[in-house]
């Protein structure tokens, strides 16, 4: 249980930081920024299950001794970066349709 809490905290802190940043909507005209923020929140919610899946897989690997804390953090950061880049691309596509 302690390991689960630790994994959730590690992923949560990293992921929370990524979500805490303002949506990348300031590049859109003021008239589209509210829509952009809504789409960004939707994209984050859509990705919630895959984020959870990743966190649980990380926890399992950590408990099995397949990765250490440093590897765990590095993999989390890579995952966050890649998933954010994918969401940004999906945001761009959706906003083009507006």
Residue, then its C-alpha position, 0 to 999 in steps of 0.5 A: x500500500x505504501x508503494x502504491x501511495x508513493x507511485x501515485x504521488x510521484x506520478x501525481x506530482x509530475x502530472x499535476x505540474x503538467x496540468x497546472x500550467x495554463x492551457x496553451x491557448x494564449x496563441x489563439x485570438x481572445x474570441x477562441x481562448x475559452x473554447x480552447x481551454x474547454x477543449x484542453x480540459x476535455x483532452x486531459x480528461x480523455x487521457x486520464x485512463x491511459x495516465x492511470x494505466x501507466x502509473x499502475x504499470x510503473x508501480x508494478x515494475x517498481x515493486x518487482x524491482x525492475x526499475x529504481x526510483x531514478x528510472x521511475x522518475x525519468x520514465x514518468x517525465x518522458x511519459x508526461x512530455x510525450x503525452x503532452x505533445x500528443x495532446x497539444x497536437x490533438x488540440x491544434x487539430x480540434x481548434x483548426x476545425x473551429 
